[in-house]
Amino acid sequence: MSLVLPIPAGINNLLITENDLGRGFSLDENGGNAKKSEVFICKNGQIKSTFAKIDSNNLTLIRDNESLKSALDVGGELSLSYGLISGKVMGNYIDTNISSNERMTFLYTRRIVDKIVELDYYAKPSQDISKVTSIDSLRTEYGLFYISKIEYGAILDLKITLESSNKDTMNQIKGELNGSISIGALSLSVKAHLDKEEGESSSELKVTSSVLVGGCKPIKKTDVQNLEDAMNVINTFEVDPDRLVPVRMEILPIPARATPLLSLDPITLNHYKNKLSSVGSFYWEFQQMILQLGAYNQLILPLLGDEDLSIYIRSLYSKVAEQITSLKKTQDSLINFIQNSLKNILDLEIPCTEATISEIKENAQQMIGSTFTETDKGIWIGPTVNKNPTYKGIYKYKDGSKYKGLCLDGKRHGKGLLIYRNGNIDQIKTIDGNWEEDEVSFPSIVTYQEGKVEEILDPKSIVIWRERLKKKRVSNSVEFRNNSTSEEFIFKYIVKVDLIDDESFKNFFKQALLSLDDRKRYFFMLMGMTGTGKTTMIEFFLNILTGQVNDPQPLRAAELEGKGIGQSKTKGVCRYEIEYYSSNTWMFGITLVDTPGFADSRDMDNDRQHIKSILSTVGKLERLDSVSYVETGALTRKTLEPLGVLHNVFSILPSDAFGCVSTIITFCGSANQASGVREVLNQMLYGIEDKHAIFMDNPWSQHLKNKFKEIYEANEEDTSGSLPGVDNTKELQKRMEAKTTIVQDFFIDRIRSKTSFKPEGMKVLNDLKEEILEKLKGLALTVCRLDTVTRLLSGIPDNIESYINKLKSISMDNWLKDREFALIDNKPKCKIMGTQPWIENDRVLEVYNSIKNRALDAIKETEEYDNEGQKLNKKYSEQLSEFGKLKTKFKDLSVLGDMHIILHLKRDTYLLRQARGTNRASIKNILYELDLFITALEGDESKFEKQLGLEKTRLNKKSNELLALLNC
C-alpha cells in the first residue's frame, strides 16, 4: 500500500529531485537524512513521465489541531515525517487561539500538478541491498520504504484570519457560510460586512492574511494586507513549467523481491506499521503543542518588563517554558523508540498513550487559555498556572455572575469588572475597579441594582463597606418558614451558605456535602425522658447547623412548649428541616426530629400518645439515619423511671436501628461523669456503651438570647446557673464556639457512618406491641375464668360429700315410718283410723326427694363445670401458643422487646405513683389489670390442665359414691 507525503509550501528540506526515484526512504529520520541508499536501479527506460493537469483547492476553518492536520493532508505514519521536516512551516499556521467566538482562521490550499514522474514497479533491485544481513541494518541504510513517484507543480497556502470584538458579526459569517466553505462565499460574506461597517468611526471586523507559494509565475504582491489582496493572489496564481517544485511524493514498502529480510508475515508487518502510525500521530500532536506554547511565550515575553503585569506573567511564562521542555523530552523519547530495533518496536510499549496525550494537550491549552478550565467556582476562559486562573480572562461563576479582568492564583486580583447575577442578596449590579484575593479593594465603583453608585476610594471606606455588607449578609443568611399543618409541626430553615463567613461552618458544610454521597438528606431524631434538655440541645444544634453560632438566635418553636416542672417542653413532634443552598443551587438537607419527652408528670398514658405522634411523623420520612438517646449527667444508678423510658423508646426501634443509635449526655461537664452514665445505660441496654456519644453542659441553655430561658426564669426562681442582673453572654459565647466543633464532628461522624433504617419498622413494632397487649387482655380474661371454674370445681366434692352423709344417715323406710307412713305399691300411704282404707300422700317424700334431687344436680353441675373447664383450657392453650409466637416475634424484631420487663416496669412505676398518693383509685384498677397481664404472660400451659384433672378425679369418685346410694 502506497503512502503519499505532501511537501510543504515554500520549503524542500528533503531536496527531492527526479534522481531520487528508487531511493530508500525512512519515516523516522529528519530532513535530508530521510533519503537513503538506492533500492532500485533507476534508468531512463524505467521512469515514466506524464503531464496531466490536476488542480485541487480546499478552504478549511481551523477549529483545532485535527482540522489543521486535515487541511495539510497529513495523517498516520506521515505525521512523524511531516513533523520532523516541516516544523518551521507549521509555525506559519499555528496560532495561540486557532478559532474562537472572536476569531476565525481559515487555511486555503491549492495544488496544481503539472508533471508526474514514476518508477516502473518491475525496476531491478540494486545488488547491494541483497547483501544486507539484518533487518535493523536494512532500516539504517535503506529504510523500509522507497520513493516510487514524485508529483511536480505549483503550491499555494493562504492563511486568512478574521477578528471582531462583536460576536454577533462572527456568528453571522459562520451562519452565512452554512457549513459549505468556499473562498468565494467567504469573500462575499466578509465584503458585505465590511461594506455595512463603512463610514463608522472604527471597523469591528479586521482581516489579516499571509501567503506561501512555489512553482508558480511571479506574483506582483505577496505582502497580503487584506482579503482583497488575498483574492488577487488566488486569481493571479498560475503554474510556471520552468519553476516546478515537488508537490507530493509517493512511497511504497520495499518488496520482499528486493531482499528476503522483508519476508515478514502480514500480521507482524501490520503491527509494526500501526505502531509507526501511532508514534507519528503522537509526534505531530506534541509538535503542534510546542509551537503553540512557544508562540504564546513570545507573545507575553515583553510583559515581563511591565511593572503592573509582571506579577501575573512571571509564573505563567515559567510554567509554559517548563511545559515546552517536558514536551520536547517526550518527543525525543518517541524518536528513540522508533529508532529501536524492529524486535524492540514490536515488543515494547510506546512511551505515551492517547489518554496521556489528551491530558497533556488539555493542560497545555488551559495553560495558554485556548480552551476553558473548569474549577470549583465555575468556568474560566483564560490562561492558568496549575489549573489556577492567572492573568486576564473571563470567569463565569456557578451562581450566574461573571468577571472580566485579572486573576492571580485562581482569585480576582487587580483590575476587573464583576457583573452580579440578577436578584442577588447584596442587590449589587456591578463592581468595577481593583480586587485583592477575591475581595473588593480600592479604588472601585459599586453600582447597585436600583441605580445607586458608591465609590470606594481608600482603606477606611473599604472597611466600612465590608462591615456593612457582612452584617447584611448574616441577617439574610437564614430564612425561616413555618410549614406546619393541623397535623404536624414543620419548620424550615433556608441556609444561604455563600453568605456565611464562618470558616468552621464552611468546613462542616464541605465535609457534610462530601460525606453524604448519593444521599441528599440526612434524618436525625432525638428521643429521651422529660427534663433531659433535649429540645434546648436541638436549638443549639440549629444555631450550629445554620452557621449562626457567632450570633446565636432562638430558632426553635418556643410557643409550642409546656412550662411546668416535670412536663415535656415539646407538646408534639417537631421537624426542623435545614436546606443548604450554594450558588443559588440546593445542595442537600438535614432534618432534625424533636420528640416529646417520656415519663411526663402530667399523665403516664401520655407516653402512649407520644409514641403514636412520633410514628405518625417519622412514617412520612423515607428513612432515619440516626437516633440519639438523650440522658442527663445526673444518672448514677439503674433507677425505675429512666429504665422505663429507655424500654419505651427502644421497644419501638427495629433491631437494624441499633446501628444508627448514639447517645447525647446533657448537663455533663466531664468525661468521667459521662463514662459513668454510659456504664449505667449499658446495664439497662447492653451494647449502647459502645455507640458514639457526646457530652456537654449546653451553654445555650443559659444564654440571654434563649427565649425559653426567659420563660422559665419568669416562672421559676432557679436561674439555671446565670446570675440575675449579670450579662454573661460573652463567656457563654466562648463556650458555645468551643462546643461547636464537638457537635460538627459528631454530625459528620454520624453522616459518614452511612447507617440507616426504614421508619416503617417502628410502626410495625408498635402495632405488634398493641396487638400483644390486646391479645394479653383476652388471655387474662380466659385465665380469670379458668381460675374461677377451677375454684368452683374444687368446692363441689365437699358439697357432694354432705349429700352422701345425709343420705347415709337415713333410709326411705325409716323416713316414712317416722312420719307414720308406709310404702304400699311403691307409694307412701297412711290410715287415719285402724279400720279406714290407706290414703295416698306423695308430699310426705318432697323433702326427702329434694335432697336426692339436689345431690343429682350437684353431679350435673360437676359435668357442666368440667366441660366448661375443658373448653377454657383448650382456648387458653391456643391463646398462649399464639401469644408466645407474637411475643417471640416482638423480641426478635425490636432492639429491646422483652414484654416481661416492659409490664413489670409499668407495674412498678404505677406502684411508685400509688405510694406517692397520685390517683389511687384509678391506679388500683390499672394495677389489678397489670397483675392479670403478668399472670397470663407468665402462665404455664399445663397448670390448669393438671388442676382440672385432679379435680375431675375427685369429683368422679364422689359422684359414683353418691349415685350408688341413690340407686339403693
C-alpha positions, 0 to 999 in steps of 0.5 A: 500500500502506497503512502503519499507525503505532501511537501510543504509550501515554500520549503524542500528540506528533503531536496527531492529531485527526479534522481531520487526515484528508487531511493530508500526512504525512512519515516523516522529520520529528519530532513535530508537524512530521510533519503537513503541508499538506492533500492532500485536501479533507476534508468531512463527506460524505467521512469515514466513521465506524464503531464496531466493537469490536476488542480485541487483547492480546499478552504478549511476553518481551523477549529483545532489541531485535527482540522489543521492536520486535515487541511495539510493532508497529513495523517498516520505514519506521515505525521512523524515525517511531516513533523520532523521536516516541516516544523518551521512551516507549521509555525506559519499556521499555528496560532495561540487561539486557532478559532474562537467566538472572536476569531476565525482562521481559515487555511486555503490550499491549492495544488496544481500538478503539472508533471508526474514522474514514476518508477516502473514497479518491475525496476531491478533491485540494486545488488547491494541491498541483497547483501544486507544481513539484518533487518535493523541494518536494512532500516539504517541504510535503506529504510523500509520504504522507497520513493516510487513517484514524485508529483511536480507543480505549483503550491499555494497556502493562504492563511486568512484570519478574521477578528471582531470584538462583536460576536454577533458579526462572527456568528453571522459569517459562520451562519452565512457560510452554512457549513459549505466553505468556499473562498468565494462565499467567504469573500462575499460574506466578509465584503458585505460586512465590511461594506455595512461597517463603512463610514463608522468611526472604527471597523469591528471586523479586521482581516489579516492574511499571509501567503506561501507559494512555489512553482508558480509565475511571479506574483506582483504582491505577496505582502497580503494586507487584506482579503482583497489582496488575498483574492488577487493572489488566488486569481493571479496564481498560475503554474510556471513549467520552468519553476516546478517544485515537488508537490507530493511524493509517493512511497511504497514498502520495499518488496520482499523481491528486493531482499528476503529480510522483508519476508515478514508475515502480514500480521507482524508487518501490520503491527509494526506499521500501526505502531509507526502510525501511532508514534507519528500521530503522537509526534505531530500532536506534541509538535503542534503543542510546542509551537503553540506554547512557544508562540504564546511565550513570545507573545507575553515575553515583553510583559515581563518588563511591565511593572503592573503585569509582571506579577501575573506573567512571571509564573505563567511564562515559567510554567509554559517554558517548563511545559515546552521542555517536558514536551520536547523530552517526550518527543525525543523519547518517541524518536528513540523508540522508533529508532529501536530495533524492529524486535524492540518496536514490536515488543515494547510499549510506546512511551505515551498513550492517547489518554496521556496525550489528551491530558497533556494537550488539555493542560497545555491549552488551559495553560495558554487559555485556548480552551476553558478550565473548569474549577470549583467556582465555575468556568474560566476562559483564560490562561492558568498556572496549575489549573489556577486562573492567572492573568486576564480572562473571563470567569463565569461563576456557578451562581450566574455572575461573571468577571472580566479582568485579572486573576492571580492564583485562581482569585480576582486580583487587580483590575476587573469588572464583576457583573452580579447575577440578577436578584442577588442578596447584596442587590449589587449590579456591578463592581468595577475597579481593583480586587485583592484575593477575591475581595473588593479593594480600592479604588472601585465603583459599586453600582447597585441594582436600583441605580445607586453608585458608591465609590470606594476610594481608600482603606477606611471606606473599604472597611466600612463597606465590608462591615456593612455588607457582612452584617447584611449578609448574616441577617439574610443568611437564614430564612425561616418558614413555618410549614406546619399543618393541623397535623404536624409541626414543620419548620424550615430553615433556608441556609444561604451558605455563600453568605456565611463567613464562618470558616468552621461552618464552611468546613462542616458544610464541605465535609457534610456535602462530601460525606453524604454521597448519593444521599441528599438528606440526612434524618436525625431524631432525638428521643429521651425522658422529660427534663433531659434538655433535649429540645434546648440541645436541638436549638443549639444544634440549629444555631450550629447547623445554620452557621449562626453560632457567632450570633446565636438566635432562638430558632426553635418553636418556643410557643409550642412548649409546656412550662411546668416542672416535670412536663415535656417542653415539646407538646408534639413532634417537631421537624426542623428541616435545614436546606443548604443552598450554594450558588443559588443551587440546593445542595442537600438537607438535614432534618432534625426530629424533636420528640416529646419527652417520656415519663411526663408528670402530667399523665403516664398514658401520655407516653402512649400518645407520644409514641403514636405522634412520633410514628405518625411523623417519622412514617412520612420520612423515607428513612432515619439515619440516626437516633440519639438517646438523650440522658442527663449527667445526673444518672448514677444508678439503674433507677425505675423511671429512666429504665422505663423510658429507655424500654419505651423508646427502644421497644419501638426501634427495629433491631437494624436501628441499633446501628444508627443509635448514639447517645447525647449526655446533657448537663455533663461537664466531664468525661468521667461523669459521662463514662459513668452514665454510659456504664449505667445505660449499658446495664439497662441496654447492653451494647449502647456503651459502645455507640458514639456519644457526646457530652456537654453542659449546653451553654445555650441553655443559659444564654440571654438570647434563649427565649425559653430561658426567659420563660422559665426564669419568669416562672421559676426562681432557679436561674439555671446557673446565670446570675440575675442582673449579670450579662454573661453572654460573652463567656457563654459565647466562648463556650458555645464556639468551643462546643461547636466543633464537638457537635460538627464532628459528631454530625459528620461522624454520624453522616459518614457512618452511612447507617440507616433504617426504614421508619416503617419498622417502628410502626410495625413494632408498635402495632405488634406491641398493641396487638400483644397487649390486646391479645394479653387482655383476652388471655387474662380474661380466659385465665380469670375464668379458668381460675374461677371454674377451677375454684368452683370445681374444687368446692363441689366434692365437699358439697357432694360429700354432705349429700352422701352423709345425709343420705347415709344417715337415713333410709326411705323406710325409716323416713316414712315410718317416722312420719307414720307412713308406709310404702304400699305399691311403691307409694307412701300411704297412711290410715287415719283410723285402724279400720279406714282404707290407706290414703295416698300422700306423695308430699310426705317424700318432697323433702326427702326427694329434694335432697336426692334431687339436689345431690343429682344436680350437684353431679350435673353441675360437676359435668357442666363445670368440667366441660366448661373447664375443658373448653377454657383450657383448650382456648387458653392453650391456643391463646398462649401458643399464639401469644408466645409466637407474637411475643417471640416475634416482638423480641426478635424484631425490636432492639429491646422487646422483652414484654416481661420487663416492659409490664413489670416496669409499668407495674412498678412505676404505677406502684411508685405513683400509688405510694406517692398518693397520685390517683389511687383509685384509678391506679388500683384498677390499672394495677389489678389489670397489670397483675392479670397481664403478668399472670397470663404472660407468665402462665404455664400451659399445663397448670390448669390442665393438671388442676382440672384433672385432679379435680375431675378425679375427685369429683368422679369418685364422689359422684359414683359414691353418691349415685350408688346410694341413690340407686339403693 
